[in-house]
Amino acid sequence: MKALVYHGPGQKQLEDMPKPVLREATDAVVHVTKTTICGTDLHILKGDLPTVTAGRILGHEGIGIVEEAGTGVTRFRKGGRVLISCITSCAKCDYCRRGMPSHCETGGWILGNTIDGTQAEYVRIPYADTSLYALPEGADEDAMVMLSDILPTGYECGVLNGAVKPGDTVALVGAGPVGLSALLTTQFYAPARIIVIDLDDNRLEVAKQFGATAVVNSTDGKAVEKVMAMTGGKGVDVAIEAVGVPATFNICQEIVGAGGHLANIGVHGTSVNLRLEKLWSQNITLTTRLVDAVTTPLLLKTVMAGRLQPKRLITHHFKLDEILKAYDTFGNAGKERALKVIVTNP
């Protein structure tokens, strides 16, 4: 089968790889019909995640058709159309039972990390019963791909961890796909103002279309000054970091107000300076999280009801044999005006 293989920092190649086979009775093999590229994949290619070793097939998002199901799989059969969760859950270990399947003792974020992932014609899914979702009849397949990772990530790590409330002033630092997912889902809670901060005017324009009440281009280094002026010097109730670099984390800790929440989403490959000399007395809450994807059923119902339209995040389409071009496009998002790309394998 064709697959996108990681060979170390900066090195990737579309190659012929063996088709996966069932290893456990609870496994399923899925024919991946649509997948996408995540900002985390770019972090992997930068060498930020040492758990990903050379020879690994990348990707942790997608939808597909069940090719084969193990004897222990009870919810899915050959031919079933499924949504692949980025988080693999055994549903039995202590972490899973505590609602933290991201830390599942034998699962978690393993696809495209410690086991082969979804940027391929086929993928093996451990614990299929609790790591796949049946696609509803009439579901828009492109929109469903957004439910694998970015929508639950923006919602859980940003909005829920940020404890957004009606009337809040929320600042989203980073208007990439995950930041925009947080923008879409933070509106569930009727904040009074949503300020989006980014370097890219195109993404800021998209943010306004998605519901931002104000946008700030941070290229001039004055984002903190501008946000503080907007808030009368008080700062924001919720600051959501959706990039994963020291500069954006620093903006968040400079603009979060007393009693506020700083919710980190970004994947950080380098250390940041925590300004405790400023924050120690401010009653703030700082949260980190790896998405658990426990809100996928809720988000799926919301999308099917037409209340949430994640398809708006998609800007480009490619075929699997064009995936290197898809990476180039996604990696040069500013120049290409790219948000999420869909990679199709008929």
Order of alpha helices (4+ residues) and beta strands (2+ residues): beta-beta-beta-alpha-beta-beta-beta-alpha-beta-alpha-beta-alpha-alpha-beta-alpha-beta-alpha-beta-alpha-beta-alpha-beta-alpha-beta-alpha-beta-alpha-alpha-beta
